[in-house]
């Protein structure tokens, strides 16, 4: 692929540009089809959503306005007048329906100092409701401004959806505008030249743009989501830059060693190009494991990530060698004198640093293995206390947010009201005497449990034979109290009432039910996904390196880095230790999808370094070096590239750790910590120590496995001919002396 691209430079470059433009244009024209509610959740929640979809019932976006006064009660005429004024302001917007006064519904707190005005926001779907809610928010804010001595605040599905939509857009833009310059700045330091630094970023961005168009084009078959776009940017930028960095640094290294331009490209394609291909396939296989969850959001994220990785690999193996062939040594154009000088001297400084670290590791591999392994196991220890849950609205949003403050106030005055459980009852005759009695019995029995409370709201859709029963649950929404209430409702109350009517079904939905069902699905999916990813990663490493030891080592080391990331997640975001560094506080739980997502992402991405480093070690061993010498050479020769790539990945992931949503913080921080651990403790200490301990057993492959496909290096790399001269202006390693061809 590299040789063809170098020979057909214009075809490769303009073909790539045409591909990117066409994919982006066609994707934009086609538009994106988003995941539906029925697809996004498992269990009873999905059944409830399907019943509503089949019946054509669009659940309106419910909103509430809290009217609260410390000085007055609901019986005070002034309090009543304030409620009436708020009702009039909301009604005047013309954007609401089913407006209900607390004096009609009985939605008054036990201490009589708070009342809830309930209504729905007009709109055929949630998007329209979100578009209509700003007028209502402005009306409520106007009443609040005129009554500073009381609290008049709105909260609901449309208002919270509006905040999340705006914040998601702002955060995504901030991530784009922060991550890209950050990656560019790191590459400038790594290469000391503008052209060499810009190439990886441009190729990564074009890969992301093209993959985005392909995702939109295919969304009619496999629906996509907003989360998929975020993940695609996150992974696409990281792997796209890394793949180009690996390839470009090897090509520059071979030129500095004295090879001609064509020879340097051939070596880069045979070594780094192969590492990119193996790494990309590993990431794709790891991401494919997310399809086993059966959850549409995960499948959307998986598909988007697979497409962006395949696109990044394709660009790195075709258009990059074509551009390098076009540019030749002009890739060093735009040198920044200070940075270029630093890069020239960095080789010696970096060599001394890595010598200081690597020498004792190679001299005492057993001690290094025990110490590094103990450190990683210590970091992973908090994993044993990890609690996962679908984070509530209060947990997701930043502390101090006005919507969170309103939610807490409503929760205190009306426990359970912000997120009641909804029983979706479908029957042959919803208005029959038997069903009416069953619904009445359900309300009475729910209140009698002591785990649920009023007001219980019943909405009957006679034409569709469907009834919606909203029952507030005790607890915060995703704690043990709420889960116990949900279990009582599903296992005791509903079977003893509405399900006794022949032909009836009554799944329970709502935020508590969604969290419970999602968590259960995640738990059930964990073992199949882990098994799939580990087994296929092991098989890929086995075929790529023809070594049982290397394949096993790769799996074990990756599991250690994932465990360390899990431990840090639990320690920081669940228990709050060091949470202030990420601009947050401990919320008592880790978002339920984050651990599984981190596992597949990290298992794929960590192979970037592993394949790249071990390829260099195997390359040296195949040329006749002992295992210990090959390990020493492989680690030292890849140290600069791995460091640059890791800094870029950590920087990009850390940007996501600064976003507003708690789930994004956890995802970004978990990835950043894992990559940092992987590139330092594992690649610099554990990998060389373990491979030194294993010695020649690293390369052992049982005879009965010789039938496996051979994806190994292939042809030997030709030595640099003595006549070849280093191009002018290129820095030669080792103080200007040509490299020994054997090394």
Buried (B, 14 or more C-beta within 10 A) or exposed (E): BBBBBBEBBEEBBEBBEEBBBEBBEEBEEBEBBBBBBBBBBBBBBBBBBBBBEEBEBBBBBBBBBBBBBEEBBBEBEEBBEBBEBBBEBBBEBEBBEEBBBBBEBEBBBEEBBBBBBBBBBBBEEBBBBBBBBBBBBEBBBEBBEEBEEBBBBBBBBBBBBBBBBEBBEEBBEBBBEBBBEBBBBBBBBBBBBBBBBBBBBBBBBBBBBBBBBBBBBBBEEBBBBBBBBBBBBBBBBBBBBBBBBBBBBBBBBBBBBBBBBEBBBBBBBBBBBBBBBBBBBBBBBBBBBBBBBBBBBBBBBBBBBBBBBBBBBBBBBBBBBBBBBBBEBEBBEBBBEEBBEEBEEBBEEBBEBBEEBBEBBBEBBEEBBEBBBEBBBEBBBBBEEBEBBBBBBBBBBBEEBEBBBBBEBBBEBBBBBBBBBBBBBBBEBBEEEBBBEBBEBBBEBBBEBEBBBBBBBBBBBEEBBBBBBBBBBBBBBBBEBBBBBBEBBBEBBBEEBBBEBEEBBBBBBBBBBBBBBBBEBBEEBBEEBBEBBBEBBBBBBBBBBBBBBBBBBBBEBBBBBBBBBBBBBBBBBBBBBEBEEBEBBBBBBBBBBBBBBBBBBBBBBBBBBBBBBBBBBBBBBBBEBEBBBBBBBBBBBBBBBBBBBBBBBBBBBBBBBBBBBBBBBBBBBBBBBBBBBBBBBBBBBBBBBBBBBBBEEBBEBEEEEEEEEEBBBEEEBEBBEEEBEBBEEBBBBBEEEBBEBEE
